[in-house]
Amino acid sequence: MINLIVIAISAIMFALLLIWWRWPAFRVWIEAPKYSMLRQERRFDGRNAARTAAGSTRFIAHRDY
């Protein structure tokens, strides 16, 4: 029974890999979530860097020595 499950899952993975390799349109569709997440991460990092820079400048400007 376990062998049958392993064979079925392996066949499904091989089929998906073959489709991914053969058809670029499928590749774009299957990789879309990855690129969407990377875009969101870049957008968040950009906002976070701007806040950190503004916050550190504000902190340094009002610091008493």
PyMOL Python script that loads the backbone (N, CA, C, O; Angstrom):
from pymol import cmd

cmd.read_pdbstr("""\
ATOM      1  N   MET A   1       0.824  -1.199   0.000  1.00  0.00           N
ATOM      2  CA  MET A   1       0.000   0.000   0.000  1.00  0.00           C
ATOM      3  C   MET A   1       0.869   1.263   0.000  1.00  0.00           C
ATOM      4  O   MET A   1       0.618   2.195  -0.765  1.00  0.00           O
ATOM      5  N   ILE A   2       1.886   1.287   0.859  1.00  0.00           N
ATOM      6  CA  ILE A   2       2.783   2.448   0.913  1.00  0.00           C
ATOM      7  C   ILE A   2       3.499   2.608  -0.424  1.00  0.00           C
ATOM      8  O   ILE A   2       3.677   3.725  -0.910  1.00  0.00           O
ATOM      9  N   ASN A   3       3.907   1.489  -1.015  1.00  0.00           N
ATOM     10  CA  ASN A   3       4.592   1.549  -2.308  1.00  0.00           C
ATOM     11  C   ASN A   3       3.698   2.176  -3.371  1.00  0.00           C
ATOM     12  O   ASN A   3       4.173   2.949  -4.204  1.00  0.00           O
ATOM     13  N   LEU A   4       2.429   1.855  -3.349  1.00  0.00           N
ATOM     14  CA  LEU A   4       1.483   2.414  -4.313  1.00  0.00           C
ATOM     15  C   LEU A   4       1.357   3.932  -4.130  1.00  0.00           C
ATOM     16  O   LEU A   4       1.311   4.671  -5.113  1.00  0.00           O
ATOM     17  N   ILE A   5       1.301   4.389  -2.897  1.00  0.00           N
ATOM     18  CA  ILE A   5       1.205   5.822  -2.616  1.00  0.00           C
ATOM     19  C   ILE A   5       2.468   6.540  -3.097  1.00  0.00           C
ATOM     20  O   ILE A   5       2.387   7.598  -3.721  1.00  0.00           O
ATOM     21  N   VAL A   6       3.627   5.962  -2.806  1.00  0.00           N
ATOM     22  CA  VAL A   6       4.891   6.568  -3.229  1.00  0.00           C
ATOM     23  C   VAL A   6       4.974   6.618  -4.753  1.00  0.00           C
ATOM     24  O   VAL A   6       5.411   7.626  -5.309  1.00  0.00           O
ATOM     25  N   ILE A   7       4.570   5.566  -5.426  1.00  0.00           N
ATOM     26  CA  ILE A   7       4.597   5.527  -6.894  1.00  0.00           C
ATOM     27  C   ILE A   7       3.631   6.571  -7.470  1.00  0.00           C
ATOM     28  O   ILE A   7       3.969   7.267  -8.427  1.00  0.00           O
ATOM     29  N   ALA A   8       2.441   6.679  -6.892  1.00  0.00           N
ATOM     30  CA  ALA A   8       1.453   7.649  -7.394  1.00  0.00           C
ATOM     31  C   ALA A   8       1.960   9.083  -7.212  1.00  0.00           C
ATOM     32  O   ALA A   8       1.871   9.893  -8.134  1.00  0.00           O
ATOM     33  N   ILE A   9       2.484   9.393  -6.039  1.00  0.00           N
ATOM     34  CA  ILE A   9       2.983  10.752  -5.797  1.00  0.00           C
ATOM     35  C   ILE A   9       4.187  11.042  -6.684  1.00  0.00           C
ATOM     36  O   ILE A   9       4.324  12.154  -7.196  1.00  0.00           O
ATOM     37  N   SER A  10       5.058  10.059  -6.871  1.00  0.00           N
ATOM     38  CA  SER A  10       6.212  10.248  -7.757  1.00  0.00           C
ATOM     39  C   SER A  10       5.763  10.495  -9.184  1.00  0.00           C
ATOM     40  O   SER A  10       6.331  11.344  -9.872  1.00  0.00           O
ATOM     41  N   ALA A  11       4.753   9.767  -9.640  1.00  0.00           N
ATOM     42  CA  ALA A  11       4.234   9.964 -10.999  1.00  0.00           C
ATOM     43  C   ALA A  11       3.638  11.361 -11.158  1.00  0.00           C
ATOM     44  O   ALA A  11       3.842  12.011 -12.183  1.00  0.00           O
ATOM     45  N   ILE A  12       2.906  11.819 -10.152  1.00  0.00           N
ATOM     46  CA  ILE A  12       2.320  13.162 -10.206  1.00  0.00           C
ATOM     47  C   ILE A  12       3.418  14.214 -10.254  1.00  0.00           C
ATOM     48  O   ILE A  12       3.338  15.154 -11.045  1.00  0.00           O
ATOM     49  N   MET A  13       4.431  14.069  -9.428  1.00  0.00           N
ATOM     50  CA  MET A  13       5.532  15.038  -9.417  1.00  0.00           C
ATOM     51  C   MET A  13       6.292  15.031 -10.741  1.00  0.00           C
ATOM     52  O   MET A  13       6.660  16.090 -11.248  1.00  0.00           O
ATOM     53  N   PHE A  14       6.528  13.853 -11.301  1.00  0.00           N
ATOM     54  CA  PHE A  14       7.204  13.771 -12.590  1.00  0.00           C
ATOM     55  C   PHE A  14       6.374  14.432 -13.679  1.00  0.00           C
ATOM     56  O   PHE A  14       6.917  15.131 -14.534  1.00  0.00           O
ATOM     57  N   ALA A  15       5.062  14.217 -13.658  1.00  0.00           N
ATOM     58  CA  ALA A  15       4.182  14.831 -14.655  1.00  0.00           C
ATOM     59  C   ALA A  15       4.205  16.356 -14.532  1.00  0.00           C
ATOM     60  O   ALA A  15       4.274  17.061 -15.538  1.00  0.00           O
ATOM     61  N   LEU A  16       4.147  16.859 -13.302  1.00  0.00           N
ATOM     62  CA  LEU A  16       4.193  18.314 -13.109  1.00  0.00           C
ATOM     63  C   LEU A  16       5.530  18.894 -13.558  1.00  0.00           C
ATOM     64  O   LEU A  16       5.575  19.963 -14.168  1.00  0.00           O
ATOM     65  N   LEU A  17       6.601  18.199 -13.259  1.00  0.00           N
ATOM     66  CA  LEU A  17       7.921  18.647 -13.690  1.00  0.00           C
ATOM     67  C   LEU A  17       8.023  18.666 -15.212  1.00  0.00           C
ATOM     68  O   LEU A  17       8.576  19.601 -15.791  1.00  0.00           O
ATOM     69  N   LEU A  18       7.495  17.640 -15.851  1.00  0.00           N
ATOM     70  CA  LEU A  18       7.518  17.573 -17.318  1.00  0.00           C
ATOM     71  C   LEU A  18       6.681  18.705 -17.926  1.00  0.00           C
ATOM     72  O   LEU A  18       7.109  19.342 -18.888  1.00  0.00           O
ATOM     73  N   ILE A  19       5.509  18.953 -17.377  1.00  0.00           N
ATOM     74  CA  ILE A  19       4.659  20.044 -17.873  1.00  0.00           C
ATOM     75  C   ILE A  19       5.345  21.385 -17.645  1.00  0.00           C
ATOM     76  O   ILE A  19       5.335  22.243 -18.528  1.00  0.00           O
ATOM     77  N   TRP A  20       5.946  21.576 -16.462  1.00  0.00           N
ATOM     78  CA  TRP A  20       6.651  22.828 -16.149  1.00  0.00           C
ATOM     79  C   TRP A  20       7.788  23.070 -17.129  1.00  0.00           C
ATOM     80  O   TRP A  20       8.010  24.202 -17.561  1.00  0.00           O
ATOM     81  N   TRP A  21       8.504  22.012 -17.480  1.00  0.00           N
ATOM     82  CA  TRP A  21       9.648  22.122 -18.393  1.00  0.00           C
ATOM     83  C   TRP A  21       9.204  22.371 -19.825  1.00  0.00           C
ATOM     84  O   TRP A  21       9.872  23.101 -20.558  1.00  0.00           O
ATOM     85  N   ARG A  22       8.083  21.774 -20.238  1.00  0.00           N
ATOM     86  CA  ARG A  22       7.640  21.825 -21.633  1.00  0.00           C
ATOM     87  C   ARG A  22       6.876  23.092 -22.010  1.00  0.00           C
ATOM     88  O   ARG A  22       7.024  23.586 -23.128  1.00  0.00           O
ATOM     89  N   TRP A  23       6.057  23.628 -21.092  1.00  0.00           N
ATOM     90  CA  TRP A  23       5.177  24.744 -21.424  1.00  0.00           C
ATOM     91  C   TRP A  23       5.495  25.970 -20.578  1.00  0.00           C
ATOM     92  O   TRP A  23       5.222  25.985 -19.378  1.00  0.00           O
ATOM     93  N   PRO A  24       6.079  27.011 -21.205  1.00  0.00           N
ATOM     94  CA  PRO A  24       6.431  28.231 -20.459  1.00  0.00           C
ATOM     95  C   PRO A  24       5.217  28.931 -19.833  1.00  0.00           C
ATOM     96  O   PRO A  24       5.347  29.548 -18.776  1.00  0.00           O
ATOM     97  N   ALA A  25       4.057  28.847 -20.459  1.00  0.00           N
ATOM     98  CA  ALA A  25       2.865  29.493 -19.892  1.00  0.00           C
ATOM     99  C   ALA A  25       2.493  28.852 -18.555  1.00  0.00           C
ATOM    100  O   ALA A  25       2.086  29.546 -17.623  1.00  0.00           O
ATOM    101  N   PHE A  26       2.631  27.546 -18.463  1.00  0.00           N
ATOM    102  CA  PHE A  26       2.368  26.855 -17.206  1.00  0.00           C
ATOM    103  C   PHE A  26       3.405  27.247 -16.159  1.00  0.00           C
ATOM    104  O   PHE A  26       3.084  27.392 -14.979  1.00  0.00           O
ATOM    105  N   ARG A  27       4.634  27.417 -16.594  1.00  0.00           N
ATOM    106  CA  ARG A  27       5.718  27.815 -15.695  1.00  0.00           C
ATOM    107  C   ARG A  27       5.432  29.188 -15.080  1.00  0.00           C
ATOM    108  O   ARG A  27       5.647  29.392 -13.885  1.00  0.00           O
ATOM    109  N   VAL A  28       4.953  30.118 -15.892  1.00  0.00           N
ATOM    110  CA  VAL A  28       4.618  31.453 -15.397  1.00  0.00           C
ATOM    111  C   VAL A  28       3.489  31.357 -14.376  1.00  0.00           C
ATOM    112  O   VAL A  28       3.537  32.011 -13.334  1.00  0.00           O
ATOM    113  N   TRP A  29       2.481  30.551 -14.669  1.00  0.00           N
ATOM    114  CA  TRP A  29       1.338  30.408 -13.777  1.00  0.00           C
ATOM    115  C   TRP A  29       1.741  29.751 -12.460  1.00  0.00           C
ATOM    116  O   TRP A  29       1.295  30.171 -11.393  1.00  0.00           O
ATOM    117  N   ILE A  30       2.580  28.724 -12.535  1.00  0.00           N
ATOM    118  CA  ILE A  30       2.951  27.975 -11.336  1.00  0.00           C
ATOM    119  C   ILE A  30       3.905  28.782 -10.446  1.00  0.00           C
ATOM    120  O   ILE A  30       3.926  28.585  -9.231  1.00  0.00           O
ATOM    121  N   GLU A  31       4.694  29.686 -11.038  1.00  0.00           N
ATOM    122  CA  GLU A  31       5.645  30.474 -10.265  1.00  0.00           C
ATOM    123  C   GLU A  31       5.099  31.844  -9.867  1.00  0.00           C
ATOM    124  O   GLU A  31       5.798  32.607  -9.201  1.00  0.00           O
ATOM    125  N   ALA A  32       3.890  32.168 -10.252  1.00  0.00           N
ATOM    126  CA  ALA A  32       3.296  33.476  -9.943  1.00  0.00           C
ATOM    127  C   ALA A  32       3.240  33.766  -8.444  1.00  0.00           C
ATOM    128  O   ALA A  32       3.557  34.888  -8.047  1.00  0.00           O
ATOM    129  N   PRO A  33       2.856  32.817  -7.592  1.00  0.00           N
ATOM    130  CA  PRO A  33       2.827  33.136  -6.146  1.00  0.00           C
ATOM    131  C   PRO A  33       4.198  33.523  -5.590  1.00  0.00           C
ATOM    132  O   PRO A  33       4.291  34.371  -4.703  1.00  0.00           O
ATOM    133  N   LYS A  34       5.255  32.907  -6.105  1.00  0.00           N
ATOM    134  CA  LYS A  34       6.600  33.240  -5.633  1.00  0.00           C
ATOM    135  C   LYS A  34       6.938  34.691  -5.956  1.00  0.00           C
ATOM    136  O   LYS A  34       7.436  35.422  -5.101  1.00  0.00           O
ATOM    137  N   TYR A  35       6.667  35.102  -7.183  1.00  0.00           N
ATOM    138  CA  TYR A  35       6.992  36.469  -7.583  1.00  0.00           C
ATOM    139  C   TYR A  35       6.094  37.481  -6.882  1.00  0.00           C
ATOM    140  O   TYR A  35       6.531  38.590  -6.576  1.00  0.00           O
ATOM    141  N   SER A  36       4.847  37.107  -6.628  1.00  0.00           N
ATOM    142  CA  SER A  36       3.947  37.986  -5.883  1.00  0.00           C
ATOM    143  C   SER A  36       4.471  38.203  -4.467  1.00  0.00           C
ATOM    144  O   SER A  36       4.461  39.324  -3.959  1.00  0.00           O
ATOM    145  N   MET A  37       4.926  37.130  -3.834  1.00  0.00           N
ATOM    146  CA  MET A  37       5.464  37.249  -2.484  1.00  0.00           C
ATOM    147  C   MET A  37       6.738  38.092  -2.472  1.00  0.00           C
ATOM    148  O   MET A  37       6.940  38.890  -1.557  1.00  0.00           O
ATOM    149  N   LEU A  38       7.593  37.927  -3.469  1.00  0.00           N
ATOM    150  CA  LEU A  38       8.820  38.715  -3.542  1.00  0.00           C
ATOM    151  C   LEU A  38       8.513  40.200  -3.736  1.00  0.00           C
ATOM    152  O   LEU A  38       9.192  41.053  -3.164  1.00  0.00           O
ATOM    153  N   ARG A  39       7.481  40.518  -4.550  1.00  0.00           N
ATOM    154  CA  ARG A  39       7.074  41.917  -4.736  1.00  0.00           C
ATOM    155  C   ARG A  39       6.586  42.514  -3.423  1.00  0.00           C
ATOM    156  O   ARG A  39       6.942  43.640  -3.074  1.00  0.00           O
ATOM    157  N   GLN A  40       5.770  41.756  -2.697  1.00  0.00           N
ATOM    158  CA  GLN A  40       5.265  42.251  -1.418  1.00  0.00           C
ATOM    159  C   GLN A  40       6.410  42.448  -0.429  1.00  0.00           C
ATOM    160  O   GLN A  40       6.422  43.423   0.323  1.00  0.00           O
ATOM    161  N   GLU A  41       7.358  41.539  -0.427  1.00  0.00           N
ATOM    162  CA  GLU A  41       8.487  41.648   0.491  1.00  0.00           C
ATOM    163  C   GLU A  41       9.340  42.873   0.165  1.00  0.00           C
ATOM    164  O   GLU A  41       9.766  43.590   1.070  1.00  0.00           O
ATOM    165  N   ARG A  42       9.591  43.115  -1.128  1.00  0.00           N
ATOM    166  CA  ARG A  42      10.357  44.299  -1.522  1.00  0.00           C
ATOM    167  C   ARG A  42       9.633  45.581  -1.125  1.00  0.00           C
ATOM    168  O   ARG A  42      10.255  46.538  -0.665  1.00  0.00           O
ATOM    169  N   ARG A  43       8.309  45.591  -1.308  1.00  0.00           N
ATOM    170  CA  ARG A  43       7.527  46.768  -0.951  1.00  0.00           C
ATOM    171  C   ARG A  43       7.584  47.007   0.559  1.00  0.00           C
ATOM    172  O   ARG A  43       7.738  48.144   1.006  1.00  0.00           O
ATOM    173  N   PHE A  44       7.459  45.934   1.339  1.00  0.00           N
ATOM    174  CA  PHE A  44       7.531  46.062   2.789  1.00  0.00           C
ATOM    175  C   PHE A  44       8.927  46.496   3.232  1.00  0.00           C
ATOM    176  O   PHE A  44       9.054  47.363   4.097  1.00  0.00           O
ATOM    177  N   ASP A  45       9.972  45.910   2.654  1.00  0.00           N
ATOM    178  CA  ASP A  45      11.338  46.286   3.004  1.00  0.00           C
ATOM    179  C   ASP A  45      11.605  47.746   2.674  1.00  0.00           C
ATOM    180  O   ASP A  45      12.299  48.431   3.425  1.00  0.00           O
ATOM    181  N   GLY A  46      11.064  48.230   1.564  1.00  0.00           N
ATOM    182  CA  GLY A  46      11.253  49.629   1.193  1.00  0.00           C
ATOM    183  C   GLY A  46      10.606  50.569   2.193  1.00  0.00           C
ATOM    184  O   GLY A  46      11.196  51.582   2.566  1.00  0.00           O
ATOM    185  N   ARG A  47       9.396  50.240   2.630  1.00  0.00           N
ATOM    186  CA  ARG A  47       8.718  51.075   3.633  1.00  0.00           C
ATOM    187  C   ARG A  47       9.445  51.006   4.964  1.00  0.00           C
ATOM    188  O   ARG A  47       9.622  52.021   5.638  1.00  0.00           O
ATOM    189  N   ASN A  48       9.860  49.821   5.335  1.00  0.00           N
ATOM    190  CA  ASN A  48      10.532  49.632   6.615  1.00  0.00           C
ATOM    191  C   ASN A  48      11.863  50.375   6.633  1.00  0.00           C
ATOM    192  O   ASN A  48      12.217  50.979   7.645  1.00  0.00           O
ATOM    193  N   ALA A  49      12.600  50.339   5.536  1.00  0.00           N
ATOM    194  CA  ALA A  49      13.887  51.046   5.461  1.00  0.00           C
ATOM    195  C   ALA A  49      13.665  52.553   5.551  1.00  0.00           C
ATOM    196  O   ALA A  49      14.439  53.259   6.197  1.00  0.00           O
ATOM    197  N   ALA A  50      12.602  53.048   4.902  1.00  0.00           N
ATOM    198  CA  ALA A  50      12.315  54.480   4.946  1.00  0.00           C
ATOM    199  C   ALA A  50      11.945  54.908   6.366  1.00  0.00           C
ATOM    200  O   ALA A  50      12.378  55.961   6.833  1.00  0.00           O
ATOM    201  N   ARG A  51      11.152  54.096   7.044  1.00  0.00           N
ATOM    202  CA  ARG A  51      10.782  54.422   8.426  1.00  0.00           C
ATOM    203  C   ARG A  51      11.991  54.378   9.342  1.00  0.00           C
ATOM    204  O   ARG A  51      12.156  55.246  10.199  1.00  0.00           O
ATOM    205  N   THR A  52      12.839  53.370   9.164  1.00  0.00           N
ATOM    206  CA  THR A  52      14.027  53.244  10.001  1.00  0.00           C
ATOM    207  C   THR A  52      14.961  54.425   9.783  1.00  0.00           C
ATOM    208  O   THR A  52      15.505  54.978  10.739  1.00  0.00           O
ATOM    209  N   ALA A  53      15.146  54.808   8.527  1.00  0.00           N
ATOM    210  CA  ALA A  53      16.027  55.944   8.236  1.00  0.00           C
ATOM    211  C   ALA A  53      15.448  57.224   8.828  1.00  0.00           C
ATOM    212  O   ALA A  53      16.180  58.015   9.423  1.00  0.00           O
ATOM    213  N   ALA A  54      14.168  57.433   8.676  1.00  0.00           N
ATOM    214  CA  ALA A  54      13.536  58.635   9.220  1.00  0.00           C
ATOM    215  C   ALA A  54      13.572  58.607  10.747  1.00  0.00           C
ATOM    216  O   ALA A  54      13.827  59.628  11.385  1.00  0.00           O
ATOM    217  N   GLY A  55      13.320  57.454  11.319  1.00  0.00           N
ATOM    218  CA  GLY A  55      13.339  57.341  12.778  1.00  0.00           C
ATOM    219  C   GLY A  55      14.719  57.535  13.354  1.00  0.00           C
ATOM    220  O   GLY A  55      14.865  58.191  14.386  1.00  0.00           O
ATOM    221  N   SER A  56      15.744  56.979  12.715  1.00  0.00           N
ATOM    222  CA  SER A  56      17.100  57.131  13.247  1.00  0.00           C
ATOM    223  C   SER A  56      17.582  58.569  13.080  1.00  0.00           C
ATOM    224  O   SER A  56      18.309  59.075  13.935  1.00  0.00           O
ATOM    225  N   THR A  57      17.187  59.242  11.985  1.00  0.00           N
ATOM    226  CA  THR A  57      17.563  60.632  11.786  1.00  0.00           C
ATOM    227  C   THR A  57      16.897  61.500  12.855  1.00  0.00           C
ATOM    228  O   THR A  57      17.524  62.396  13.420  1.00  0.00           O
ATOM    229  N   ARG A  58      15.644  61.229  13.117  1.00  0.00           N
ATOM    230  CA  ARG A  58      14.914  61.983  14.126  1.00  0.00           C
ATOM    231  C   ARG A  58      15.550  61.760  15.500  1.00  0.00           C
ATOM    232  O   ARG A  58      15.696  62.702  16.279  1.00  0.00           O
ATOM    233  N   PHE A  59      15.921  60.529  15.789  1.00  0.00           N
ATOM    234  CA  PHE A  59      16.524  60.208  17.074  1.00  0.00           C
ATOM    235  C   PHE A  59      17.863  60.915  17.236  1.00  0.00           C
ATOM    236  O   PHE A  59      18.151  61.469  18.296  1.00  0.00           O
ATOM    237  N   ILE A  60      18.675  60.897  16.196  1.00  0.00           N
ATOM    238  CA  ILE A  60      19.997  61.528  16.264  1.00  0.00           C
ATOM    239  C   ILE A  60      19.847  63.041  16.361  1.00  0.00           C
ATOM    240  O   ILE A  60      20.616  63.690  17.070  1.00  0.00           O
ATOM    241  N   ALA A  61      18.863  63.618  15.655  1.00  0.00           N
ATOM    242  CA  ALA A  61      18.690  65.061  15.666  1.00  0.00           C
ATOM    243  C   ALA A  61      18.281  65.567  17.050  1.00  0.00           C
ATOM    244  O   ALA A  61      18.633  66.692  17.408  1.00  0.00           O
ATOM    245  N   HIS A  62      17.552  64.777  17.837  1.00  0.00           N
ATOM    246  CA  HIS A  62      17.057  65.225  19.134  1.00  0.00           C
ATOM    247  C   HIS A  62      17.840  64.650  20.303  1.00  0.00           C
ATOM    248  O   HIS A  62      17.410  64.772  21.450  1.00  0.00           O
ATOM    249  N   ARG A  63      18.950  64.042  20.040  1.00  0.00           N
ATOM    250  CA  ARG A  63      19.747  63.442  21.100  1.00  0.00           C
ATOM    251  C   ARG A  63      20.561  64.526  21.811  1.00  0.00           C
ATOM    252  O   ARG A  63      21.125  65.410  21.167  1.00  0.00           O
ATOM    253  N   ASP A  64      20.615  64.451  23.119  1.00  0.00           N
ATOM    254  CA  ASP A  64      21.443  65.377  23.900  1.00  0.00           C
ATOM    255  C   ASP A  64      22.790  64.733  24.201  1.00  0.00           C
ATOM    256  O   ASP A  64      22.858  63.574  24.611  1.00  0.00           O
ATOM    257  N   TYR A  65      23.866  65.499  23.995  1.00  0.00           N
ATOM    258  CA  TYR A  65      25.192  64.958  24.274  1.00  0.00           C
ATOM    259  C   TYR A  65      25.686  65.484  25.576  1.00  0.00           C
ATOM    260  O   TYR A  65      26.792  65.147  25.998  1.00  0.00           O
TER     261      TYR A  65
END
""", "prot")
cmd.dss("prot")
cmd.show_as("cartoon", "prot")
cmd.util.cbc("prot")
cmd.orient("prot")
